[in-house]
């Protein structure tokens, strides 16, 4: 399910994705930010999983890994702060939150990712030929989009989990064709980046005020959206894999994305209260950058502390 070998450039990609997510939560209302980043920030997480997904045909090992690496951390990180609120808000609040968590109404990425991992495992276990896998992943996404169009229940983000299989495909293809991507020349990468920017601007021209939202399954034009997603994500993979020396701070951040994703809101809320009490009210964009940096650093430190003393709670292996 997971590649045991540590790849610094993959950790750096994770860090880029989580920074884009946190910054997006701090800079709500800036349409152009989402216009250029939404095609890559969430698809990147699923593409990375597609790249790292190990061929495991033993279902018991897969589900055991899924439980300890994802389910336990999800429950702990999501429910621990909520448990602390029970004395003031009551047990009913906790129960409502728990149900909302399972349904994906809060922290939607976690149930979506867990179900997507299961679907992807079943596809990999059942289909051995590359072409069969490619077709199956594409069909899963089509079915997911059809369910969205039919307004059928999306309990536990099941529809999203189907749709994102086409994002897993990015990582799968990049790994399969790594030699091909390694031969792409720098000037071609530059042209690709320019094409991505121009396509984003074109989408704004044709569909003003619209942007991709993986959470809400909002793809204003399927062809254009998926071209942007594939082009942008492949470019990030190619660029990241060619960086000879990754920043140790960035790659370290990429190793703690789960804690950052679930707990960054608390760090931002604390800093916002401090700013309010101190009367600090600067430029919204610079403030968003400060909040993003603060949240990522604080959550990384908390994650490292948990990893030192309670590694199982955040999906890490025990040091014993």
DRENDO-1510 file (C-alpha; in Angstrom, 1 decimal, always signed):
<recs>
REC; n; res; u; v; w
REC; 1; UNK; +0.0; +0.0; +0.0 .
REC; 2; UNK; +2.8; +2.4; +0.8 .
REC; 3; UNK; +6.4; +2.5; -0.6 .
REC; 4; UNK; +8.6; +2.0; +2.4 .
REC; 5; UNK; +11.5; +3.8; +0.7 .
REC; 6; UNK; +11.7; +7.5; +1.7 .
REC; 7; UNK; +11.7; +9.8; -1.3 .
REC; 8; UNK; +12.6; +13.4; -0.5 .
REC; 9; UNK; +11.1; +14.7; -3.7 .
REC; 10; UNK; +7.8; +13.0; -2.9 .
REC; 11; UNK; +7.8; +14.5; +0.6 .
REC; 12; UNK; +8.5; +17.9; -1.0 .
REC; 13; UNK; +5.5; +17.4; -3.2 .
REC; 14; UNK; +3.3; +16.5; -0.2 .
REC; 15; UNK; +4.6; +19.7; +1.5 .
REC; 16; UNK; +3.7; +21.8; -1.6 .
REC; 17; UNK; +0.2; +20.3; -1.6 .
REC; 18; UNK; -0.5; +20.9; +2.1 .
REC; 19; UNK; +0.9; +24.5; +1.9 .
REC; 20; UNK; -1.5; +25.2; -0.9 .
REC; 21; UNK; -4.4; +23.7; +1.1 .
REC; 22; UNK; -3.7; +25.6; +4.3 .
REC; 23; UNK; -3.0; +28.9; +2.4 .
REC; 24; UNK; -6.3; +28.3; +0.6 .
REC; 25; UNK; -8.1; +28.1; +3.9 .
REC; 26; UNK; -6.5; +31.4; +5.0 .
REC; 27; UNK; -7.1; +33.3; +1.8 .
REC; 28; UNK; -10.8; +32.6; +1.2 .
REC; 29; UNK; -12.3; +34.9; -1.4 .
REC; 30; UNK; -9.3; +35.2; -3.7 .
REC; 31; UNK; -10.7; +33.7; -6.8 .
REC; 32; UNK; -7.4; +33.8; -8.8 .
REC; 33; UNK; -5.6; +31.9; -6.2 .
REC; 34; UNK; -8.0; +29.0; -6.5 .
REC; 35; UNK; -8.1; +29.4; -10.3 .
REC; 36; UNK; -4.4; +28.5; -10.6 .
REC; 37; UNK; -4.0; +26.1; -7.6 .
REC; 38; UNK; -7.2; +24.1; -7.5 .
REC; 39; UNK; -6.2; +21.9; -10.5 .
REC; 40; UNK; -3.2; +20.6; -8.5 .
REC; 41; UNK; -3.5; +21.0; -4.7 .
REC; 42; UNK; -5.9; +18.1; -3.9 .
REC; 43; UNK; -5.3; +15.9; -7.0 .
REC; 44; UNK; -1.6; +16.0; -6.0 .
REC; 45; UNK; -2.3; +14.0; -2.8 .
REC; 46; UNK; -4.1; +11.3; -4.7 .
REC; 47; UNK; -1.5; +11.2; -7.5 .
REC; 48; UNK; +1.2; +10.7; -4.9 .
REC; 49; UNK; -0.7; +7.8; -3.5 .
REC; 50; UNK; -1.0; +6.3; -6.9 .
REC; 51; UNK; +2.8; +6.6; -7.4 .
REC; 52; UNK; +3.6; +5.1; -4.0 .
REC; 53; UNK; +1.0; +2.4; -4.0 .
REC; 54; UNK; +2.7; -1.0; -3.5 .
REC; 55; UNK; +1.3; -4.1; -5.1 .
REC; 56; UNK; -0.2; -5.9; -2.1 .
REC; 57; UNK; -2.4; -8.9; -2.9 .
REC; 58; UNK; -3.0; -10.0; +0.6 .
REC; 59; UNK; -6.2; -8.3; +1.7 .
REC; 60; UNK; -5.5; -8.8; +5.4 .
REC; 61; UNK; -2.1; -6.9; +5.2 .
REC; 62; UNK; -3.7; -4.1; +3.2 .
REC; 63; UNK; -6.6; -3.5; +5.6 .
REC; 64; UNK; -4.3; -3.9; +8.6 .
REC; 65; UNK; -2.1; -1.2; +7.1 .
REC; 66; UNK; -5.1; +1.0; +6.3 .
REC; 67; UNK; -6.4; +0.7; +9.8 .
REC; 68; UNK; -3.2; +1.6; +11.6 .
REC; 69; UNK; -1.9; +4.2; +9.1 .
REC; 70; UNK; -5.1; +6.0; +8.3 .
REC; 71; UNK; -8.1; +5.1; +10.4 .
REC; 72; UNK; -6.5; +5.3; +13.9 .
REC; 73; UNK; -4.8; +8.7; +13.1 .
REC; 74; UNK; -8.0; +10.0; +11.6 .
REC; 75; UNK; -10.1; +9.1; +14.6 .
REC; 76; UNK; -7.5; +10.3; +17.1 .
REC; 77; UNK; -6.7; +13.7; +15.4 .
REC; 78; UNK; -10.4; +14.4; +14.6 .
REC; 79; UNK; -12.0; +13.3; +17.8 .
REC; 80; UNK; -9.4; +14.3; +20.5 .
REC; 81; UNK; -10.2; +18.0; +20.3 .
REC; 82; UNK; -13.9; +17.2; +20.2 .
REC; 83; UNK; -13.7; +15.1; +23.3 .
REC; 84; UNK; -12.2; +18.1; +25.1 .
REC; 85; UNK; -15.4; +20.0; +24.3 .
REC; 86; UNK; -17.8; +17.5; +25.8 .
REC; 87; UNK; -17.9; +19.1; +29.3 .
REC; 88; UNK; -19.0; +22.4; +27.7 .
REC; 89; UNK; -21.1; +21.2; +24.8 .
REC; 90; UNK; -22.4; +17.8; +25.9 .
REC; 91; UNK; -22.4; +14.3; +24.5 .
REC; 92; UNK; -24.9; +15.1; +21.8 .
REC; 93; UNK; -22.4; +17.5; +20.2 .
REC; 94; UNK; -19.7; +14.8; +20.2 .
REC; 95; UNK; -22.1; +12.3; +18.6 .
REC; 96; UNK; -23.2; +14.7; +15.9 .
REC; 97; UNK; -19.6; +15.5; +15.1 .
REC; 98; UNK; -18.7; +11.8; +14.9 .
REC; 99; UNK; -21.5; +11.1; +12.4 .
REC; 100; UNK; -20.5; +14.2; +10.4 .
REC; 101; UNK; -16.9; +13.0; +10.4 .
REC; 102; UNK; -17.8; +9.6; +9.1 .
REC; 103; UNK; -20.0; +11.1; +6.4 .
REC; 104; UNK; -17.3; +13.5; +5.3 .
REC; 105; UNK; -19.2; +16.6; +6.3 .
REC; 106; UNK; -16.1; +17.6; +8.2 .
REC; 107; UNK; -12.5; +16.7; +7.3 .
REC; 108; UNK; -14.0; +15.3; +4.0 .
REC; 109; UNK; -10.6; +14.2; +2.7 .
REC; 110; UNK; -10.1; +11.4; +5.2 .
REC; 111; UNK; -13.2; +9.2; +4.4 .
REC; 112; UNK; -12.7; +10.0; +0.7 .
REC; 113; UNK; -9.1; +8.9; +0.8 .
REC; 114; UNK; -9.7; +5.8; +2.8 .
REC; 115; UNK; -12.5; +4.6; +0.5 .
REC; 116; UNK; -10.4; +5.6; -2.5 .
REC; 117; UNK; -7.5; +3.5; -1.2 .
REC; 118; UNK; -9.8; +0.5; -0.9 .
REC; 119; UNK; -11.2; +0.9; -4.4 .
REC; 120; UNK; -7.7; +1.3; -5.8 .
REC; 121; UNK; -6.5; -1.8; -4.0 .
REC; 122; UNK; -9.3; -3.8; -5.4 .
REC; 123; UNK; -8.5; -2.6; -8.9 .
REC; 124; UNK; -4.8; -3.3; -8.5 .
REC; 125; UNK; -5.6; -6.8; -7.0 .
REC; 126; UNK; -8.1; -7.7; -9.7 .
REC; 127; UNK; -6.5; -6.2; -12.9 .
REC; 128; UNK; -2.9; -7.0; -13.8 .
REC; 129; UNK; -2.5; -5.4; -17.2 .
REC; 130; UNK; -1.7; -1.7; -17.4 .
REC; 131; UNK; -4.3; -1.0; -20.1 .
REC; 132; UNK; -7.0; -2.7; -18.0 .
REC; 133; UNK; -6.1; -0.7; -15.0 .
REC; 134; UNK; -6.1; +2.6; -16.9 .
REC; 135; UNK; -9.5; +1.8; -18.4 .
REC; 136; UNK; -10.9; +0.7; -15.0 .
REC; 137; UNK; -9.7; +3.9; -13.2 .
REC; 138; UNK; -11.1; +6.1; -15.9 .
REC; 139; UNK; -14.4; +4.2; -15.8 .
REC; 140; UNK; -14.6; +4.6; -12.0 .
REC; 141; UNK; -14.2; +8.3; -12.4 .
REC; 142; UNK; -17.0; +8.4; -15.0 .
REC; 143; UNK; -19.3; +6.4; -12.8 .
REC; 144; UNK; -18.5; +8.8; -9.9 .
REC; 145; UNK; -19.3; +11.9; -12.0 .
REC; 146; UNK; -22.5; +10.3; -13.2 .
REC; 147; UNK; -23.6; +9.7; -9.6 .
REC; 148; UNK; -22.9; +13.3; -8.8 .
REC; 149; UNK; -25.0; +14.4; -11.8 .
REC; 150; UNK; -27.8; +12.2; -10.6 .
REC; 151; UNK; -27.6; +13.8; -7.1 .
REC; 152; UNK; -27.4; +10.4; -5.4 .
REC; 153; UNK; -26.3; +10.2; -1.8 .
REC; 154; UNK; -22.6; +10.8; -1.3 .
REC; 155; UNK; -22.2; +9.1; +2.1 .
REC; 156; UNK; -18.6; +8.9; +3.3 .
REC; 157; UNK; -17.5; +10.7; +0.1 .
REC; 158; UNK; -18.0; +7.5; -2.0 .
REC; 159; UNK; -18.7; +9.4; -5.2 .
REC; 160; UNK; -15.5; +11.5; -4.7 .
REC; 161; UNK; -13.6; +8.3; -4.0 .
REC; 162; UNK; -14.6; +7.0; -7.4 .
REC; 163; UNK; -13.9; +10.3; -9.2 .
REC; 164; UNK; -10.3; +10.6; -7.8 .
REC; 165; UNK; -9.3; +7.2; -9.2 .
REC; 166; UNK; -8.4; +9.2; -12.3 .
REC; 167; UNK; -6.0; +11.2; -10.1 .
REC; 168; UNK; -4.4; +8.0; -8.8 .
REC; 169; UNK; -3.8; +7.3; -12.5 .
REC; 170; UNK; -1.4; +10.2; -12.8 .
REC; 171; UNK; +1.0; +8.8; -10.2 .
REC; 172; UNK; +0.5; +5.3; -11.6 .
REC; 173; UNK; +1.5; +6.4; -15.1 .
REC; 174; UNK; +4.3; +8.6; -13.9 .
REC; 175; UNK; +5.9; +5.6; -12.2 .
REC; 176; UNK; +5.3; +3.3; -15.2 .
REC; 177; UNK; +6.7; +5.8; -17.6 .
REC; 178; UNK; +9.4; +7.3; -15.4 .
REC; 179; UNK; +12.1; +6.9; -18.1 .
REC; 180; UNK; +10.0; +8.8; -20.6 .
REC; 181; UNK; +9.4; +11.7; -18.2 .
REC; 182; UNK; +13.1; +11.7; -17.2 .
REC; 183; UNK; +14.0; +12.5; -20.8 .
REC; 184; UNK; +11.7; +15.6; -21.1 .
REC; 185; UNK; +13.9; +18.6; -21.8 .
REC; 186; UNK; +13.8; +21.7; -19.7 .
REC; 187; UNK; +12.5; +23.9; -22.5 .
REC; 188; UNK; +9.6; +21.6; -22.9 .
REC; 189; UNK; +8.8; +21.9; -19.1 .
REC; 190; UNK; +8.9; +25.7; -19.5 .
REC; 191; UNK; +6.5; +25.5; -22.4 .
REC; 192; UNK; +4.2; +23.2; -20.3 .
REC; 193; UNK; +4.2; +25.7; -17.5 .
REC; 194; UNK; +3.2; +28.5; -19.9 .
REC; 195; UNK; +0.5; +26.3; -21.4 .
REC; 196; UNK; -0.9; +25.6; -17.9 .
REC; 197; UNK; -1.0; +29.4; -17.1 .
REC; 198; UNK; -2.7; +30.2; -20.5 .
REC; 199; UNK; -5.2; +27.4; -20.0 .
REC; 200; UNK; -6.1; +28.7; -16.5 .
REC; 201; UNK; -6.6; +32.2; -18.0 .
REC; 202; UNK; -8.6; +30.7; -20.9 .
REC; 203; UNK; -10.9; +29.0; -18.4 .
REC; 204; UNK; -11.4; +32.3; -16.6 .
REC; 205; UNK; -12.3; +33.9; -20.0 .
REC; 206; UNK; -14.8; +31.2; -20.9 .
REC; 207; UNK; -16.1; +30.3; -17.4 .
REC; 208; UNK; -15.6; +33.5; -15.4 .
REC; 209; UNK; -15.6; +33.1; -11.6 .
REC; 210; UNK; -15.4; +29.3; -11.8 .
REC; 211; UNK; -12.7; +27.1; -10.4 .
REC; 212; UNK; -12.3; +23.3; -9.8 .
REC; 213; UNK; -13.4; +22.0; -6.4 .
REC; 214; UNK; -12.5; +18.3; -5.8 .
REC; 215; UNK; -14.4; +18.3; -2.5 .
REC; 216; UNK; -17.7; +19.4; -4.1 .
REC; 217; UNK; -17.0; +17.5; -7.3 .
REC; 218; UNK; -17.3; +20.8; -9.2 .
REC; 219; UNK; -15.7; +20.5; -12.6 .
REC; 220; UNK; -17.2; +23.3; -14.7 .
REC; 221; UNK; -16.0; +21.7; -18.0 .
REC; 222; UNK; -14.8; +18.1; -17.8 .
REC; 223; UNK; -12.4; +18.3; -20.7 .
REC; 224; UNK; -10.7; +21.5; -19.7 .
REC; 225; UNK; -10.7; +20.7; -16.0 .
REC; 226; UNK; -9.0; +17.3; -16.4 .
REC; 227; UNK; -6.5; +18.7; -18.9 .
REC; 228; UNK; -5.5; +21.3; -16.3 .
REC; 229; UNK; -5.3; +18.7; -13.6 .
REC; 230; UNK; -3.2; +16.3; -15.6 .
REC; 231; UNK; -0.9; +18.9; -17.1 .
REC; 232; UNK; -0.4; +20.7; -13.8 .
REC; 233; UNK; +0.2; +17.6; -11.7 .
REC; 234; UNK; +2.5; +15.9; -14.2 .
REC; 235; UNK; +4.5; +19.2; -14.4 .
REC; 236; UNK; +4.9; +19.2; -10.6 .
REC; 237; UNK; +6.0; +15.5; -10.6 .
REC; 238; UNK; +8.5; +16.2; -13.3 .
REC; 239; UNK; +9.9; +19.3; -11.7 .
REC; 240; UNK; +10.1; +17.8; -8.2 .
REC; 241; UNK; +11.7; +14.6; -9.3 .
REC; 242; UNK; +14.5; +16.6; -11.0 .
REC; 243; UNK; +15.5; +18.7; -8.0 .
REC; 244; UNK; +18.8; +17.4; -7.0 .
REC; 245; UNK; +18.7; +18.6; -3.4 .
REC; 246; UNK; +15.4; +19.2; -1.6 .
REC; 247; UNK; +15.1; +21.5; +1.3 .
REC; 248; UNK; +15.2; +19.4; +4.5 .
REC; 249; UNK; +12.6; +21.6; +6.1 .
REC; 250; UNK; +10.2; +21.2; +3.2 .
REC; 251; UNK; +10.6; +17.5; +2.9 .
REC; 252; UNK; +10.2; +17.2; +6.7 .
REC; 253; UNK; +6.9; +19.1; +6.5 .
REC; 254; UNK; +5.8; +16.6; +3.9 .
REC; 255; UNK; +6.2; +13.8; +6.4 .
REC; 256; UNK; +3.6; +15.4; +8.7 .
REC; 257; UNK; +0.9; +16.4; +6.3 .
REC; 258; UNK; -1.8; +14.3; +8.1 .
REC; 259; UNK; -1.5; +16.3; +11.3 .
REC; 260; UNK; -1.2; +19.6; +9.5 .
REC; 261; UNK; -4.3; +18.8; +7.4 .
REC; 262; UNK; -6.5; +18.0; +10.4 .
REC; 263; UNK; -5.2; +20.4; +13.0 .
REC; 264; UNK; -4.1; +23.4; +11.1 .
REC; 265; UNK; -7.5; +25.1; +11.7 .
REC; 266; UNK; -6.8; +25.1; +15.4 .
REC; 267; UNK; -3.4; +26.8; +15.0 .
REC; 268; UNK; -4.9; +29.4; +12.7 .
REC; 269; UNK; -7.7; +30.1; +15.1 .
REC; 270; UNK; -5.3; +30.6; +18.0 .
REC; 271; UNK; -3.1; +33.0; +16.0 .
REC; 272; UNK; -6.2; +34.9; +14.8 .
REC; 273; UNK; -7.2; +35.4; +18.5 .
REC; 274; UNK; -3.7; +36.7; +19.3 .
REC; 275; UNK; -3.7; +39.1; +16.4 .
REC; 276; UNK; -7.2; +40.4; +17.4 .
REC; 277; UNK; -6.1; +41.0; +21.0 .
REC; 278; UNK; -2.9; +42.8; +19.8 .
REC; 279; UNK; -4.9; +44.8; +17.3 .
REC; 280; UNK; -2.8; +43.5; +14.4 .
REC; 281; UNK; -4.7; +43.9; +11.1 .
REC; 282; UNK; -2.4; +43.9; +8.2 .
REC; 283; UNK; -2.7; +43.2; +4.5 .
REC; 284; UNK; -5.0; +40.1; +4.1 .
REC; 285; UNK; -2.6; +38.3; +1.8 .
REC; 286; UNK; +0.5; +38.8; +4.0 .
REC; 287; UNK; -1.6; +37.8; +7.0 .
REC; 288; UNK; -2.7; +34.7; +5.2 .
REC; 289; UNK; +1.0; +33.8; +4.5 .
REC; 290; UNK; +1.9; +34.4; +8.2 .
REC; 291; UNK; -1.0; +32.2; +9.4 .
REC; 292; UNK; -0.1; +29.5; +6.9 .
REC; 293; UNK; +3.5; +29.4; +8.0 .
REC; 294; UNK; +2.6; +29.5; +11.6 .
REC; 295; UNK; +0.1; +26.6; +11.3 .
REC; 296; UNK; +2.4; +24.4; +9.3 .
REC; 297; UNK; +5.3; +24.9; +11.7 .
REC; 298; UNK; +3.3; +24.4; +14.9 .
REC; 299; UNK; +1.5; +21.3; +13.5 .
REC; 300; UNK; +4.9; +19.9; +12.4 .
REC; 301; UNK; +6.3; +20.4; +15.9 .
REC; 302; UNK; +3.2; +18.8; +17.4 .
REC; 303; UNK; +3.4; +15.9; +15.0 .
REC; 304; UNK; +7.1; +15.4; +15.7 .
REC; 305; UNK; +6.3; +15.3; +19.4 .
REC; 306; UNK; +3.5; +12.8; +18.9 .
REC; 307; UNK; +5.8; +10.7; +16.7 .
REC; 308; UNK; +8.4; +10.7; +19.5 .
REC; 309; UNK; +6.1; +9.4; +22.2 .
REC; 310; UNK; +2.8; +8.2; +20.6 .
REC; 311; UNK; +3.7; +7.2; +17.0 .
REC; 312; UNK; +0.8; +4.8; +16.6 .
REC; 313; UNK; -1.7; +7.7; +17.1 .
REC; 314; UNK; -0.5; +9.4; +13.9 .
REC; 315; UNK; +0.1; +6.3; +11.8 .
REC; 316; UNK; +3.8; +5.9; +12.4 .
REC; 317; UNK; +5.7; +2.8; +13.4 .
REC; 318; UNK; +6.6; +2.3; +17.1 .
REC; 319; UNK; +10.2; +3.0; +17.8 .
REC; 320; UNK; +10.4; +0.0; +20.1 .
</recs>
